[in-house]
Amino acid sequence: YASWLVQFEGWSDRVGEEREIEAKHGVRLRVRPLVGGTSPTATEQLPESAVRVVVLYKRKAQPDEGILERIERHLCEKGHGVFIDRHLKIGVEWAKAIEERIRLADWVIAIVSDSALGSEMLEYELEVAADEHRKRGKPFILPVRVGEDRPLEGPVGSILNPLHFTVWRSPEDDAKVLREIVGTIEEPPAPKEAVPLEPVGGAVPPDSPFYVERATDEEFHRALRKNESILLVKGPRQVGKTSLVGRGARAARELGWRLAMTDFQKLSTAQLASEDGFYRLLAHTLARSLKFKYDFENEWLDVFGANMNMDCFVRALIDDSSTPIVWFMDEADKLFGAPFASDFFGLVRSWHNSRATEPDGPWDRFTVVMGYATEAHLFIQDLNQSPFNVGRQLALDDFTHEQVEELNRRYGSPLKSASEVG
């Protein structure tokens, strides 16, 4: 008990040297007497400027214990409260005592050597410290790496790798390590600002700090700047198609181009029932969006049919200005089940073909960007009469592990370990 008691602040100078006495019936006991003065409690308040520090280490390992003694002596000289588990026996009481000390600490300094990495005790102690830090922002953890600074493996590595650390390689590093420890614990990290999160699900704004670019992004923007005829953005739901389309719209706007957005998800079943009604709706929304005046009464004639009327409208729209125009179509698979789907997608393909058949026409100033999720060949009767096997196909895949790690970092690293990131 005496060996345990001296670990607490204020008791070390109250417990005398160990000696042997004879008790009743000739029993020999080894005791340590209490000496004069008042007896402080284990929770005695430290000076306001003092820092409560718990030092974790591998017992009976060198140079670990030597480093430990120098850290303890230096911090005590600076007036900080230091707790070191030297004598507690492992068991339920040990676990309770060490956990309490770690959870009450301001800082946990972990001496991490190759031998310490195999210690289940160190792993347990660090997990307690990390758990408490997640709950109340303390204790901070400062690793002292012994010998090497390579990434650590296993549970200990998942806790310590993301953290700032200092490295001890030889006794020549004593002064540097002690200076870094004191400088770090006396000027703790500023509290992290709360990360303003965005609603879960759906597209993110073009300037969102949480948007992670993929290889497809660069190819998409390069093709857009070159005024390619058709850009097909394909990927599963909730993978970022609409977000990429939105960033493309911003890029077109920054280039000073004309642009129009059509989200087919907004169309009702009734609006998809009539071919002519559907095309008129598209033409009117494009005219309104681009502030283009068109004489629908005299130009949109029944004799031409819906497809040709739409084709004439789009041509007039392009001819209205020498500025390139980009038509962004999102959720295009909403049209796959419409009775006129093959005709509409065939019309889009014809605009692509017109670049070759009408080299002096306006079609090189017209780009269609189409986002969709469903496999087109399951619904389109003749892919050779559709845009889905021409133009540039851009497939959005799931995030890589590195991209997930980057996204986690942007959210303030709520996932602390590599195993949590996945």
Secondary structure, DSSP 8 states (H G I E B T S, - for coil): -HHHHTTSTTTTTTB---EEEE-GGG-EEEE--B-SS----TT----TT--EEEEE--TT-TTHHHHHHHHHHHHHHTT-EEEE-SS--SSHHHHHHHHHHHHH-SEEEEEE-TTGGG-HHHHHHHHHHHHHHHHHS--EEEEEEES--S---HHHHHHHTTS--EEE-SGGGHHHHHHHHHHHHHS------------SSS---TT-TT----HHHHHHHHHHHTT-SEEEEE--TTSSHHHHHHHHHHHHHHTT-EEEEEEGGG--TGGGT-HHHHHHHHHHHHHHHTT----HHHHS-GGGHHHHHHHHHHHHHHHT-SS-EEEEEESGGGGTTSTTHHHHHHHHHHHHHHHHH-TTSSGGGEEEEEEE-S-GGGT-S-GGGSGGGSSEEEE-----HHHHHHHHHHTT----SHHHH-
